[in-house]
Amino acid sequence: MSELVYKVHVTRKMIVSDDSVSLHQAEGERIQRFMVDPYALGVIILNDEFLLTVDRVKRLERLLGSVFGEKIQVIY
């Protein structure tokens, strides 16, 4: 029996300027693709000041896994 793994996608908050409009649109399209995935549990958007380390990702996976009672994979 295979184990079901839910995915949580993490991305950064973007400040839109004239130079980065196409980058902002590409990131929006990427988030929309995540939400179509039947195993996507959610999308987390971080502020630029927050540093995401391997330890924090593992802690977030454990926290979300205990909250939802499922195995969670955080994708950055």
C-alpha positions as CSV (number, residue, x, y, z in Angstrom):
1,M,0.0,0.0,0.0
2,S,1.5,3.3,-1.0
3,E,1.5,6.3,1.3
4,L,-0.3,9.5,0.3
5,V,1.9,12.6,0.5
6,Y,0.4,16.1,0.4
7,K,2.5,19.0,-0.9
8,V,2.9,22.5,0.5
9,H,4.5,25.0,-1.9
10,V,6.5,27.8,-0.4
11,T,7.4,31.0,-2.4
12,R,8.5,34.5,-1.6
13,K,6.5,37.7,-1.6
14,M,7.4,39.8,-4.6
15,I,7.4,43.6,-5.0
16,V,6.2,44.5,-8.5
17,S,8.1,47.1,-10.4
18,D,8.2,47.9,-14.1
19,D,11.2,45.7,-14.4
20,S,9.7,42.6,-12.8
21,V,6.2,42.5,-14.2
22,S,7.0,39.4,-16.4
23,L,8.7,37.7,-13.4
24,H,5.6,38.4,-11.2
25,Q,3.3,37.0,-13.9
26,A,5.5,33.9,-14.2
27,E,5.3,33.4,-10.4
28,G,1.6,33.8,-10.4
29,E,1.2,31.1,-13.2
30,R,3.5,28.8,-11.2
31,I,1.3,29.2,-8.1
32,Q,-1.8,28.5,-10.2
33,R,-0.3,25.3,-11.5
34,F,0.4,24.2,-7.9
35,M,-3.2,24.7,-6.9
36,V,-4.4,22.4,-9.7
37,D,-2.3,19.6,-8.4
38,P,-4.7,17.2,-6.5
39,Y,-2.1,16.6,-3.8
40,A,-1.4,20.3,-3.1
41,L,-2.4,21.2,0.4
42,G,-1.6,24.8,0.2
43,V,0.8,27.6,-0.8
44,I,2.7,29.7,1.8
45,I,4.0,33.1,0.8
46,L,6.9,34.3,2.8
47,N,8.2,37.9,3.4
48,D,11.6,38.7,2.0
49,E,13.1,39.0,5.5
50,F,12.3,35.4,6.5
51,L,15.2,33.0,5.9
52,L,14.1,29.5,5.2
53,T,16.7,26.9,6.2
54,V,16.6,23.1,6.0
55,D,15.9,22.8,9.7
56,R,12.9,25.2,9.3
57,V,11.6,23.2,6.4
58,K,11.8,20.0,8.3
59,R,10.1,21.6,11.3
60,L,7.3,23.0,9.1
61,E,6.8,19.5,7.6
62,R,6.5,18.0,11.1
63,L,4.2,20.8,12.3
64,L,1.8,20.5,9.3
65,G,1.9,16.7,9.4
66,S,0.8,16.7,13.0
67,V,-1.9,19.3,12.3
68,F,-3.4,17.4,9.4
69,G,-2.5,13.9,10.4
70,E,-0.9,13.2,7.0
71,K,2.6,13.1,5.6
72,I,3.5,16.6,4.3
73,Q,6.3,17.6,1.8
74,V,7.3,21.2,1.7
75,I,8.5,22.3,-1.7
76,Y,10.5,25.5,-2.0
